[in-house]
Amino acid sequence: MTNDFYHGIIKNLHVGYAYHRIICDTQGTPVDYEFIEVNRAFEAATGLIGAEIIGKTVTAVIPEIRDSGFDWIRFYGEIALNHTTAEIEQYSSPLNRWYRVQVYSPETNYFITLFNDITREKRDLAERNLLLTTLHDIVFEISTDYHFTNVIVQDETTLFVPKKISSVAILPAFFPKI
């Protein structure tokens, strides 16, 4: 298969893809990285435009990356220099988003990132956790067709029926459509 074939796959992935080169100082410590290639899904997940960032360093594109709570440059640098892989869920304060990132180094000094924006997942999880910590009762999640989709309870022994029972219908009369 040709390189065009694989580039076509990468270009059309629904996962954000970016190819980078790590930049080190004279002591071999990672201090920056360069954008080499990104796909449209990467642009959508990050808000960064490929035509504007290719060939530039991350510190030129996102200067505040050095001040964020997570050291992206060091993390990626360790992977690129040691030719390893990793997967993390991490908040990017400069981009104000949560990401699930898979990182792979195909050769020393280079790394590939696969990005999934999980901001909505994290927000939903935080809302559920808030419900669990503030409510001491049972919370029922109900679908628009009046089926229980989830039961949130701190102590399952308070349930009369095991939580694993699914697709239990309830009467629509009790829950009018909004």
N, CA and C atoms as an extended XYZ file, in Angstrom:
534
Properties=species:S:1:pos:R:3:atomname:S:1:resname:S:1:resid:I:1 pbc="F F F"
N         0.834       -1.171        0.000 N   MET     1
C         0.000        0.000        0.000 CA  MET     1
C         0.887        1.245        0.000 C   MET     1
N         0.416        2.270       -0.642 N   THR     2
C         1.219        3.476       -0.809 CA  THR     2
C         1.057        4.423        0.381 C   THR     2
N         1.972        5.379        0.466 N   ASN     3
C         1.873        6.406        1.501 CA  ASN     3
C         0.590        7.216        1.342 C   ASN     3
N         0.153        7.427        0.093 N   ASP     4
C        -1.093        8.164       -0.138 CA  ASP     4
C        -2.278        7.458        0.504 C   ASP     4
N        -2.269        6.148        0.459 N   PHE     5
C        -3.338        5.359        1.068 CA  PHE     5
C        -3.402        5.637        2.572 C   PHE     5
N        -2.245        5.564        3.247 N   TYR     6
C        -2.202        5.783        4.690 CA  TYR     6
C        -2.476        7.243        5.047 C   TYR     6
N        -2.004        8.168        4.249 N   HIS     7
C        -2.303        9.580        4.501 CA  HIS     7
C        -3.799        9.848        4.354 C   HIS     7
N        -4.447        9.165        3.422 N   GLY     8
C        -5.898        9.290        3.264 CA  GLY     8
C        -6.640        8.802        4.492 C   GLY     8
N        -6.179        7.701        5.057 N   ILE     9
C        -6.796        7.179        6.286 CA  ILE     9
C        -6.627        8.176        7.421 C   ILE     9
N        -5.398        8.658        7.611 N   ILE    10
C        -5.113        9.602        8.700 CA  ILE    10
C        -5.923       10.884        8.532 C   ILE    10
N        -5.972       11.385        7.320 N   LYS    11
C        -6.696       12.632        7.041 CA  LYS    11
C        -8.171       12.520        7.411 C   LYS    11
N        -8.752       11.336        7.212 N   ASN    12
C       -10.182       11.149        7.436 CA  ASN    12
C       -10.545       10.483        8.757 C   ASN    12
N        -9.558       10.256        9.621 N   LEU    13
C        -9.844        9.691       10.940 CA  LEU    13
C       -10.788       10.614       11.710 C   LEU    13
N       -11.597       10.026       12.569 N   HIS    14
C       -12.452       10.824       13.450 CA  HIS    14
C       -11.754       11.110       14.779 C   HIS    14
N       -10.519       10.679       14.869 N   VAL    15
C        -9.687       10.923       16.040 CA  VAL    15
C        -8.651       11.960       15.644 C   VAL    15
N        -8.391       12.904       16.530 N   GLY    16
C        -7.387       13.922       16.245 CA  GLY    16
C        -6.000       13.319       16.165 C   GLY    16
N        -5.312       13.537       15.056 N   TYR    17
C        -3.967       13.001       14.819 CA  TYR    17
C        -2.999       14.153       14.626 C   TYR    17
N        -1.826       14.036       15.260 N   ALA    18
C        -0.757       15.015       15.039 CA  ALA    18
C         0.589       14.309       15.110 C   ALA    18
N         1.489       14.724       14.234 N   TYR    19
C         2.847       14.187       14.185 CA  TYR    19
C         3.787       15.322       14.586 C   TYR    19
N         4.733       15.027       15.503 N   HIS    20
C         5.589       16.063       16.076 CA  HIS    20
C         7.049       15.617       16.120 C   HIS    20
N         7.929       16.624       16.243 N   ARG    21
C         9.355       16.395       16.495 CA  ARG    21
C         9.709       17.108       17.788 C   ARG    21
N        10.328       16.377       18.702 N   ILE    22
C        10.728       16.982       19.972 CA  ILE    22
C        11.989       17.818       19.761 C   ILE    22
N        12.131       18.911       20.481 N   ILE    23
C        13.287       19.798       20.405 CA  ILE    23
C        13.937       19.818       21.789 C   ILE    23
N        15.235       19.550       21.840 N   CYS    24
C        15.966       19.491       23.106 CA  CYS    24
C        17.020       20.588       23.181 C   CYS    24
N        17.386       20.938       24.422 N   ASP    25
C        18.479       21.896       24.604 CA  ASP    25
C        19.821       21.159       24.469 C   ASP    25
N        20.928       21.848       24.717 N   THR    26
C        22.260       21.249       24.528 CA  THR    26
C        22.537       20.106       25.507 C   THR    26
N        21.794       20.049       26.612 N   GLN    27
C        21.957       18.953       27.573 CA  GLN    27
C        21.044       17.764       27.246 C   GLN    27
N        20.232       17.880       26.195 N   GLY    28
C        19.333       16.796       25.807 CA  GLY    28
C        18.001       16.805       26.522 C   GLY    28
N        17.667       17.924       27.171 N   THR    29
C        16.398       18.060       27.882 CA  THR    29
C        15.338       18.625       26.929 C   THR    29
N        14.165       17.991       26.846 N   PRO    30
C        13.098       18.505       25.979 CA  PRO    30
C        12.664       19.904       26.410 C   PRO    30
N        12.654       20.842       25.451 N   VAL    31
C        12.263       22.219       25.745 CA  VAL    31
C        11.124       22.715       24.861 C   VAL    31
N        10.779       21.951       23.824 N   ASP    32
C         9.737       22.372       22.899 CA  ASP    32
C         9.430       21.207       21.963 C   ASP    32
N         8.422       21.372       21.141 N   TYR    33
C         8.207       20.418       20.049 CA  TYR    33
C         7.554       21.131       18.882 C   TYR    33
N         7.784       20.562       17.696 N   GLU    34
C         7.317       21.154       16.450 CA  GLU    34
C         6.147       20.349       15.885 C   GLU    34
N         5.175       21.059       15.330 N   PHE    35
C         4.064       20.424       14.622 CA  PHE    35
C         4.519       20.087       13.205 C   PHE    35
N         4.391       18.826       12.803 N   ILE    36
C         4.777       18.403       11.464 CA  ILE    36
C         3.546       18.146       10.599 C   ILE    36
N         2.526       17.518       11.199 N   GLU    37
C         1.333       17.164       10.431 CA  GLU    37
C         0.161       17.010       11.399 C   GLU    37
N        -1.019       17.469       10.991 N   VAL    38
C        -2.244       17.280       11.770 CA  VAL    38
C        -3.386       16.959       10.808 C   VAL    38
N        -4.442       16.351       11.341 N   ASN    39
C        -5.621       16.109       10.510 CA  ASN    39
C        -6.767       17.032       10.939 C   ASN    39
N        -7.876       16.942       10.227 N   ARG    40
C        -9.033       17.819       10.516 CA  ARG    40
C        -9.615       17.550       11.898 C   ARG    40
N        -9.621       16.278       12.312 N   ALA    41
C       -10.165       15.951       13.635 CA  ALA    41
C        -9.317       16.580       14.741 C   ALA    41
N        -8.016       16.688       14.535 N   PHE    42
C        -7.142       17.379       15.494 CA  PHE    42
C        -7.530       18.850       15.570 C   PHE    42
N        -7.744       19.446       14.409 N   GLU    43
C        -8.154       20.855       14.374 CA  GLU    43
C        -9.459       21.045       15.138 C   GLU    43
N       -10.424       20.143       14.934 N   ALA    44
C       -11.714       20.251       15.613 CA  ALA    44
C       -11.571       20.043       17.120 C   ALA    44
N       -10.721       19.114       17.522 N   ALA    45
C       -10.559       18.805       18.944 CA  ALA    45
C        -9.789       19.873       19.704 C   ALA    45
N        -8.908       20.593       19.022 N   THR    46
C        -8.044       21.562       19.710 CA  THR    46
C        -8.369       23.015       19.393 C   THR    46
N        -9.020       23.249       18.261 N   GLY    47
C        -9.253       24.622       17.824 CA  GLY    47
C        -8.051       25.213       17.110 C   GLY    47
N        -6.992       24.442       16.938 N   LEU    48
C        -5.791       24.900       16.225 CA  LEU    48
C        -5.934       24.555       14.748 C   LEU    48
N        -5.484       25.437       13.870 N   ILE    49
C        -5.612       25.244       12.428 CA  ILE    49
C        -4.274       24.773       11.862 C   ILE    49
N        -4.299       23.628       11.178 N   GLY    50
C        -3.083       23.029       10.643 CA  GLY    50
C        -2.244       23.979        9.811 C   GLY    50
N        -2.877       24.703        8.907 N   ALA    51
C        -2.140       25.616        8.024 CA  ALA    51
C        -1.407       26.702        8.818 C   ALA    51
N        -1.876       27.004       10.019 N   GLU    52
C        -1.267       28.049       10.837 CA  GLU    52
C        -0.206       27.521       11.801 C   GLU    52
N        -0.191       26.202       12.055 N   ILE    53
C         0.731       25.676       13.071 CA  ILE    53
C         1.825       24.761       12.523 C   ILE    53
N         1.640       24.183       11.331 N   ILE    54
C         2.639       23.273       10.770 CA  ILE    54
C         3.974       24.012       10.623 C   ILE    54
N         5.039       23.377       11.116 N   GLY    55
C         6.375       23.983       11.063 CA  GLY    55
C         6.674       24.891       12.236 C   GLY    55
N         5.681       25.126       13.090 N   LYS    56
C         5.890       25.987       14.256 CA  LYS    56
C         6.026       25.130       15.514 C   LYS    56
N         6.591       25.742       16.547 N   THR    57
C         6.728       25.052       17.826 CA  THR    57
C         5.493       25.274       18.682 C   THR    57
N         5.295       24.381       19.633 N   VAL    58
C         4.128       24.509       20.502 CA  VAL    58
C         4.216       25.780       21.348 C   VAL    58
N         5.429       26.183       21.738 N   THR    59
C         5.547       27.400       22.550 CA  THR    59
C         5.265       28.656       21.741 C   THR    59
N         5.437       28.588       20.427 N   ALA    60
C         5.069       29.718       19.568 CA  ALA    60
C         3.561       29.743       19.342 C   ALA    60
N         2.965       28.563       19.231 N   VAL    61
C         1.522       28.463       18.974 CA  VAL    61
C         0.721       28.674       20.260 C   VAL    61
N         1.185       28.076       21.354 N   ILE    62
C         0.496       28.166       22.650 CA  ILE    62
C         1.526       28.584       23.705 C   ILE    62
N         1.872       29.871       23.775 N   PRO    63
C         2.923       30.313       24.708 CA  PRO    63
C         2.647       29.949       26.169 C   PRO    63
N         1.385       29.920       26.562 N   GLU    64
C         1.044       29.640       27.955 CA  GLU    64
C         1.155       28.159       28.320 C   GLU    64
N         1.576       27.318       27.389 N   ILE    65
C         1.718       25.887       27.680 CA  ILE    65
C         2.743       25.639       28.789 C   ILE    65
N         3.735       26.502       28.877 N   ARG    66
C         4.759       26.353       29.932 CA  ARG    66
C         4.186       26.624       31.320 C   ARG    66
N         3.117       27.392       31.394 N   ASP    67
C         2.532       27.760       32.682 CA  ASP    67
C         1.371       26.857       33.091 C   ASP    67
N         1.025       25.886       32.229 N   SER    68
C        -0.110       25.020       32.557 CA  SER    68
C         0.283       24.060       33.678 C   SER    68
N        -0.687       23.473       34.313 N   GLY    69
C        -0.447       22.587       35.448 CA  GLY    69
C         0.204       21.266       35.084 C   GLY    69
N         0.211       20.916       33.816 N   PHE    70
C         0.806       19.662       33.351 CA  PHE    70
C         1.933       19.990       32.389 C   PHE    70
N         3.049       19.299       32.514 N   ASP    71
C         4.205       19.567       31.661 CA  ASP    71
C         4.137       18.701       30.403 C   ASP    71
N         3.407       19.202       29.399 N   TRP    72
C         3.219       18.481       28.142 CA  TRP    72
C         4.547       18.230       27.438 C   TRP    72
N         5.432       19.200       27.444 N   ILE    73
C         6.708       19.080       26.735 CA  ILE    73
C         7.558       17.964       27.345 C   ILE    73
N         7.660       17.932       28.654 N   ARG    74
C         8.433       16.886       29.324 CA  ARG    74
C         7.808       15.520       29.077 C   ARG    74
N         6.473       15.439       29.194 N   PHE    75
C         5.768       14.177       28.986 CA  PHE    75
C         6.013       13.627       27.582 C   PHE    75
N         5.780       14.463       26.579 N   TYR    76
C         6.006       14.028       25.195 CA  TYR    76
C         7.487       13.768       24.927 C   TYR    76
N         8.363       14.569       25.525 N   GLY    77
C         9.795       14.412       25.335 CA  GLY    77
C        10.292       13.057       25.804 C   GLY    77
N         9.818       12.616       26.960 N   GLU    78
C        10.219       11.299       27.472 CA  GLU    78
C         9.807       10.186       26.511 C   GLU    78
N         8.639       10.316       25.934 N   ILE    79
C         8.162        9.305       24.984 CA  ILE    79
C         8.978        9.347       23.702 C   ILE    79
N         9.215       10.552       23.175 N   ALA    80
C         9.966       10.689       21.914 CA  ALA    80
C        11.412       10.251       22.064 C   ALA    80
N        12.040       10.577       23.164 N   LEU    81
C        13.454       10.239       23.355 CA  LEU    81
C        13.666        8.767       23.692 C   LEU    81
N        12.679        8.162       24.336 N   ASN    82
C        12.811        6.763       24.747 CA  ASN    82
C        12.079        5.798       23.829 C   ASN    82
N        11.455        6.347       22.770 N   HIS    83
C        10.804        5.503       21.765 CA  HIS    83
C         9.756        4.583       22.408 C   HIS    83
N         8.846        5.194       23.198 N   THR    84
C         7.841        4.421       23.930 CA  THR    84
C         6.431        4.880       23.559 C   THR    84
N         5.454        4.396       24.314 N   THR    85
C         4.052        4.771       24.129 CA  THR    85
C         3.439        5.090       25.489 C   THR    85
N         2.318        5.778       25.476 N   ALA    86
C         1.583        6.083       26.704 CA  ALA    86
C         0.167        6.499       26.344 C   ALA    86
N        -0.702        6.461       27.337 N   GLU    87
C        -2.064        6.964       27.197 CA  GLU    87
C        -2.423        7.695       28.482 C   GLU    87
N        -2.981        8.896       28.338 N   ILE    88
C        -3.360        9.688       29.510 CA  ILE    88
C        -4.694       10.376       29.273 C   ILE    88
N        -5.341       10.758       30.357 N   GLU    89
C        -6.458       11.701       30.336 CA  GLU    89
C        -5.943       12.917       31.069 C   GLU    89
N        -5.966       14.063       30.392 N   GLN    90
C        -5.354       15.248       30.978 CA  GLN    90
C        -6.099       16.505       30.548 C   GLN    90
N        -6.180       17.451       31.470 N   TYR    91
C        -6.773       18.748       31.185 CA  TYR    91
C        -5.716       19.666       30.582 C   TYR    91
N        -6.072       20.372       29.524 N   SER    92
C        -5.193       21.368       28.923 CA  SER    92
C        -5.747       22.740       29.285 C   SER    92
N        -5.096       23.405       30.225 N   SER    93
C        -5.591       24.725       30.632 CA  SER    93
C        -5.502       25.756       29.510 C   SER    93
N        -4.459       25.754       28.660 N   PRO    94
C        -4.441       26.743       27.573 CA  PRO    94
C        -5.597       26.567       26.585 C   PRO    94
N        -6.030       25.318       26.363 N   LEU    95
C        -7.123       25.063       25.422 CA  LEU    95
C        -8.470       24.894       26.131 C   LEU    95
N        -8.438       24.882       27.463 N   ASN    96
C        -9.645       24.774       28.289 CA  ASN    96
C       -10.467       23.525       27.931 C   ASN    96
N        -9.785       22.395       27.753 N   ARG    97
C       -10.451       21.142       27.391 CA  ARG    97
C        -9.745       19.955       28.038 C   ARG    97
N       -10.510       18.898       28.236 N   TRP    98
C        -9.975       17.610       28.693 CA  TRP    98
C        -9.737       16.738       27.474 C   TRP    98
N        -8.621       15.977       27.502 N   TYR    99
C        -8.295       15.085       26.394 CA  TYR    99
C        -7.905       13.703       26.890 C   TYR    99
N        -8.279       12.709       26.111 N   ARG   100
C        -7.707       11.370       26.229 CA  ARG   100
C        -6.702       11.298       25.081 C   ARG   100
N        -5.433       11.128       25.433 N   VAL   101
C        -4.364       11.190       24.441 CA  VAL   101
C        -3.582        9.876       24.446 C   VAL   101
N        -3.453        9.302       23.268 N   GLN   102
C        -2.560        8.171       23.067 CA  GLN   102
C        -1.334        8.721       22.357 C   GLN   102
N        -0.162        8.371       22.866 N   VAL   103
C         1.091        8.887       22.316 CA  VAL   103
C         1.977        7.703       21.941 C   VAL   103
N         2.609        7.825       20.786 N   TYR   104
C         3.455        6.755       20.261 CA  TYR   104
C         4.661        7.391       19.586 C   TYR   104
N         5.830        6.803       19.807 N   SER   105
C         7.039        7.296       19.147 CA  SER   105
C         7.460        6.298       18.073 C   SER   105
N         7.268        6.643       16.790 N   PRO   106
C         7.655        5.728       15.720 CA  PRO   106
C         9.171        5.656       15.523 C   PRO   106
N         9.867        6.717       15.949 N   GLU   107
C        11.334        6.744       15.908 CA  GLU   107
C        11.809        7.791       16.914 C   GLU   107
N        13.045        7.661       17.344 N   THR   108
C        13.589        8.573       18.344 CA  THR   108
C        13.458       10.025       17.873 C   THR   108
N        13.040       10.885       18.797 N   ASN   109
C        12.838       12.325       18.610 CA  ASN   109
C        11.509       12.687       17.945 C   ASN   109
N        10.697       11.719       17.583 N   TYR   110
C         9.406       11.990       16.947 CA  TYR   110
C         8.304       11.298       17.732 C   TYR   110
N         7.112       11.905       17.711 N   PHE   111
C         5.989       11.259       18.369 CA  PHE   111
C         4.685       11.604       17.662 C   PHE   111
N         3.744       10.703       17.789 N   ILE   112
C         2.414       10.843       17.214 CA  ILE   112
C         1.423       10.900       18.367 C   ILE   112
N         0.493       11.842       18.286 N   THR   113
C        -0.568       11.917       19.284 CA  THR   113
C        -1.911       11.656       18.611 C   THR   113
N        -2.755       10.909       19.322 N   LEU   114
C        -4.142       10.695       18.913 CA  LEU   114
C        -5.002       11.292       20.011 C   LEU   114
N        -5.783       12.331       19.659 N   PHE   115
C        -6.554       13.117       20.615 CA  PHE   115
C        -8.041       12.803       20.537 C   PHE   115
N        -8.663       12.646       21.710 N   ASN   116
C       -10.115       12.615       21.819 CA  ASN   116
C       -10.496       13.675       22.843 C   ASN   116
N       -11.361       14.585       22.469 N   ASP   117
C       -11.846       15.611       23.388 CA  ASP   117
C       -12.875       14.951       24.292 C   ASP   117
N       -12.578       14.861       25.589 N   ILE   118
C       -13.479       14.213       26.549 CA  ILE   118
C       -14.033       15.225       27.547 C   ILE   118
N       -14.056       16.474       27.160 N   THR   119
C       -14.533       17.534       28.049 CA  THR   119
C       -15.965       17.272       28.495 C   THR   119
N       -16.832       16.898       27.570 N   ARG   120
C       -18.231       16.635       27.919 CA  ARG   120
C       -18.343       15.457       28.882 C   ARG   120
N       -17.571       14.392       28.628 N   GLU   121
C       -17.555       13.234       29.532 CA  GLU   121
C       -17.173       13.658       30.936 C   GLU   121
N       -16.116       14.426       31.053 N   LYS   122
C       -15.625       14.873       32.360 CA  LYS   122
C       -16.649       15.759       33.057 C   LYS   122
N       -17.310       16.642       32.294 N   ARG   123
C       -18.328       17.518       32.872 CA  ARG   123
C       -19.509       16.695       33.372 C   ARG   123
N       -19.971       15.727       32.563 N   ASP   124
C       -21.083       14.865       32.974 CA  ASP   124
C       -20.724       14.065       34.217 C   ASP   124
N       -19.508       13.548       34.272 N   LEU   125
C       -19.060       12.787       35.429 CA  LEU   125
C       -19.012       13.670       36.674 C   LEU   125
N       -18.552       14.889       36.516 N   ALA   126
C       -18.500       15.822       37.649 CA  ALA   126
C       -19.908       16.136       38.145 C   ALA   126
N       -20.859       16.316       37.216 N   GLU   127
C       -22.244       16.574       37.611 CA  GLU   127
C       -22.837       15.389       38.366 C   GLU   127
N       -22.571       14.183       37.893 N   ARG   128
C       -23.064       12.981       38.587 CA  ARG   128
C       -22.447       12.862       39.967 C   ARG   128
N       -21.140       13.121       40.059 N   ASN   129
C       -20.482       13.056       41.362 CA  ASN   129
C       -21.043       14.102       42.313 C   ASN   129
N       -21.363       15.281       41.784 N   LEU   130
C       -21.972       16.314       42.606 CA  LEU   130
C       -23.321       15.847       43.125 C   LEU   130
N       -24.106       15.220       42.259 N   LEU   131
C       -25.397       14.669       42.685 CA  LEU   131
C       -25.211       13.650       43.797 C   LEU   131
N       -24.253       12.760       43.634 N   LEU   132
C       -24.035       11.717       44.636 CA  LEU   132
C       -23.568       12.275       45.966 C   LEU   132
N       -22.797       13.344       45.923 N   THR   133
C       -22.295       13.896       47.179 CA  THR   133
C       -23.284       14.828       47.852 C   THR   133
N       -24.262       15.350       47.106 N   THR   134
C       -25.217       16.271       47.717 CA  THR   134
C       -26.564       15.621       48.014 C   THR   134
N       -26.890       14.562       47.302 N   LEU   135
C       -28.156       13.875       47.539 CA  LEU   135
C       -27.913       12.599       48.328 C   LEU   135
N       -28.790       12.342       49.252 N   HIS   136
C       -28.655       11.125       50.048 CA  HIS   136
C       -29.749       10.124       49.692 C   HIS   136
N       -30.465       10.397       48.651 N   ASP   137
C       -31.543        9.526       48.213 CA  ASP   137
C       -31.157        8.829       46.919 C   ASP   137
N       -32.155        8.290       46.263 N   ILE   138
C       -31.967        7.597       45.004 CA  ILE   138
C       -32.287        8.554       43.859 C   ILE   138
N       -31.469        8.529       42.810 N   VAL   139
C       -31.715        9.332       41.621 CA  VAL   139
C       -31.945        8.369       40.464 C   VAL   139
N       -33.062        8.566       39.757 N   PHE   140
C       -33.384        7.739       38.606 CA  PHE   140
C       -33.188        8.559       37.339 C   PHE   140
N       -32.469        7.992       36.375 N   GLU   141
C       -32.372        8.609       35.062 CA  GLU   141
C       -33.360        7.880       34.171 C   GLU   141
N       -34.184        8.662       33.461 N   ILE   142
C       -35.268        8.085       32.671 CA  ILE   142
C       -35.160        8.594       31.241 C   ILE   142
N       -35.284        7.680       30.271 N   SER   143
C       -35.195        8.055       28.859 CA  SER   143
C       -36.482        8.741       28.421 C   SER   143
N       -36.467        9.324       27.229 N   THR   144
C       -37.652       10.011       26.712 CA  THR   144
C       -38.800        9.050       26.426 C   THR   144
N       -38.503        7.747       26.294 N   ASP   145
C       -39.585        6.770       26.108 CA  ASP   145
C       -39.951        6.093       27.431 C   ASP   145
N       -39.589        6.747       28.548 N   TYR   146
C       -39.999        6.357       29.893 CA  TYR   146
C       -39.455        5.003       30.350 C   TYR   146
N       -38.195        4.763       30.077 N   HIS   147
C       -37.497        3.599       30.593 CA  HIS   147
C       -36.395        4.092       31.522 C   HIS   147
N       -36.153        3.335       32.589 N   PHE   148
C       -35.028        3.666       33.455 CA  PHE   148
C       -33.747        3.410       32.681 C   PHE   148
N       -32.881        4.391       32.636 N   THR   149
C       -31.596        4.194       31.974 CA  THR   149
C       -30.474        4.048       32.990 C   THR   149
N       -30.703        4.546       34.212 N   ASN   150
C       -29.687        4.430       35.251 CA  ASN   150
C       -30.311        4.722       36.604 C   ASN   150
N       -29.769        4.096       37.606 N   VAL   151
C       -30.152        4.366       38.983 CA  VAL   151
C       -28.873        4.755       39.712 C   VAL   151
N       -28.875        5.937       40.301 N   ILE   152
C       -27.707        6.401       41.036 CA  ILE   152
C       -28.064        6.359       42.518 C   ILE   152
N       -27.325        5.572       43.249 N   VAL   153
C       -27.592        5.400       44.669 CA  VAL   153
C       -26.267        5.153       45.377 C   VAL   153
N       -26.125        5.715       46.579 N   GLN   154
C       -24.874        5.517       47.305 CA  GLN   154
C       -24.804        4.117       47.896 C   GLN   154
N       -25.929        3.573       48.330 N   ASP   155
C       -25.952        2.259       48.967 CA  ASP   155
C       -26.987        1.395       48.268 C   ASP   155
N       -26.534        0.419       47.484 N   GLU   156
C       -27.443       -0.412       46.690 CA  GLU   156
C       -28.338       -1.297       47.545 C   GLU   156
N       -28.054       -1.449       48.831 N   THR   157
C       -28.910       -2.273       49.687 CA  THR   157
C       -30.257       -1.604       49.938 C   THR   157
N       -30.361       -0.313       49.603 N   THR   158
C       -31.640        0.373       49.776 CA  THR   158
C       -32.608        0.094       48.626 C   THR   158
N       -32.134       -0.584       47.578 N   LEU   159
C       -32.988       -0.898       46.431 CA  LEU   159
C       -33.753       -2.192       46.691 C   LEU   159
N       -35.016       -2.229       46.249 N   PHE   160
C       -35.818       -3.441       46.376 CA  PHE   160
C       -35.512       -4.422       45.246 C   PHE   160
N       -35.102       -3.890       44.098 N   VAL   161
C       -34.796       -4.697       42.929 CA  VAL   161
C       -33.325       -4.435       42.584 C   VAL   161
N       -32.568       -5.477       42.211 N   PRO   162
C       -31.150       -5.250       41.862 CA  PRO   162
C       -30.987       -4.204       40.765 C   PRO   162
N       -29.939       -3.428       40.865 N   LYS   163
C       -29.664       -2.345       39.925 CA  LYS   163
C       -29.480       -2.843       38.492 C   LYS   163
N       -29.113       -4.093       38.305 N   LYS   164
C       -28.809       -4.637       36.982 CA  LYS   164
C       -30.040       -4.809       36.094 C   LYS   164
N       -31.243       -4.751       36.635 N   ILE   165
C       -32.442       -4.911       35.815 CA  ILE   165
C       -32.551       -3.723       34.869 C   ILE   165
N       -32.783       -4.006       33.582 N   SER   166
C       -32.822       -2.925       32.600 CA  SER   166
C       -34.154       -2.895       31.881 C   SER   166
N       -34.384       -1.803       31.176 N   SER   167
C       -35.566       -1.604       30.338 CA  SER   167
C       -36.873       -1.783       31.099 C   SER   167
N       -36.925       -1.273       32.304 N   VAL   168
C       -38.170       -1.294       33.060 CA  VAL   168
C       -38.950       -0.048       32.674 C   VAL   168
N       -40.144       -0.248       32.130 N   ALA   169
C       -40.957        0.890       31.695 CA  ALA   169
C       -41.722        1.466       32.874 C   ALA   169
N       -41.934        2.770       32.849 N   ILE   170
C       -42.780        3.422       33.839 CA  ILE   170
C       -43.921        4.093       33.109 C   ILE   170
N       -44.924        4.477       33.835 N   LEU   171
C       -46.097        5.074       33.218 CA  LEU   171
C       -45.811        6.514       32.797 C   LEU   171
N       -46.058        6.844       31.523 N   PRO   172
C       -45.813        8.211       31.048 CA  PRO   172
C       -46.647        9.257       31.771 C   PRO   172
N       -47.778        8.856       32.324 N   ALA   173
C       -48.662        9.811       32.997 CA  ALA   173
C       -47.968       10.480       34.184 C   ALA   173
N       -47.014        9.794       34.770 N   PHE   174
C       -46.321       10.361       35.912 CA  PHE   174
C       -45.246       11.365       35.511 C   PHE   174
N       -44.812       11.293       34.260 N   PHE   175
C       -43.755       12.169       33.778 CA  PHE   175
C       -44.171       12.783       32.444 C   PHE   175
N       -44.898       13.864       32.476 N   PRO   176
C       -45.333       14.464       31.203 CA  PRO   176
C       -44.138       14.985       30.415 C   PRO   176
N       -44.281       14.956       29.109 N   LYS   177
C       -43.201       15.449       28.228 CA  LYS   177
C       -43.050       16.956       28.391 C   LYS   177
N       -41.808       17.385       28.342 N   ILE   178
C       -41.514       18.823       28.476 CA  ILE   178
C       -41.307       19.412       27.109 C   ILE   178
